[in-house]
Amino acid sequence: MTITKKILLAFLIIFILIQFFRPDKNQSTLASPNDIFASFPASESTKQLVQTSCYDCHSNNTVYPWYSEIQPLAWWLADHVNEGKSELNFSEFLTYKPKKADHKLEEVIEMIQEGEMPLKSYTLIHSNARLSEAQKTEIINWAQTIRNELKPSVK
């Protein structure tokens, strides 16, 4: 057996072995009482936009694509989702103090205006998460409305 074949066989064995080591999935079976929409209702259209474009990385309920079953992609996705949730978790939004909540919404507005969210790498595969200018405006207006409601509490 040539060295090339040995190397390829080793990679194949490693690839097969890592399939048995899976990260936990970010999927909750219950609706969170701390979800942003529990206290800050929105139109069905706005709610759907936020859930489609933001919730996979910024909530406790990720809808996983088929490739999330393949390692090392699953590890990469898990890390990406955990990082997104550490920045902003819409499912736990009501646990934020008013000042933090206001700041997070300010960041939502800024990220959408600058075209940084949703991530380009995400929208390449999830075309339904791409936002038109009108949809961006709808989410921005919703976030600003909540910020206005929070203003009296922010100190």
Secondary structure, 3 states (H helix, E strand, C coil): CCHHHHHHHHHHHHHHHHCCCCCCCCECCCCCCCCHHHHCCCCHHHHHHHHHHCHHHHCCECCCCHHHHCCCHHHHHHHHHHHHHHHCCHHHHHHCCHHHHHHHHHHHHHHHHCCCCCCHHHHHHCHHHCCCHHHHHHHHHHHHHHHHHHHHHCC
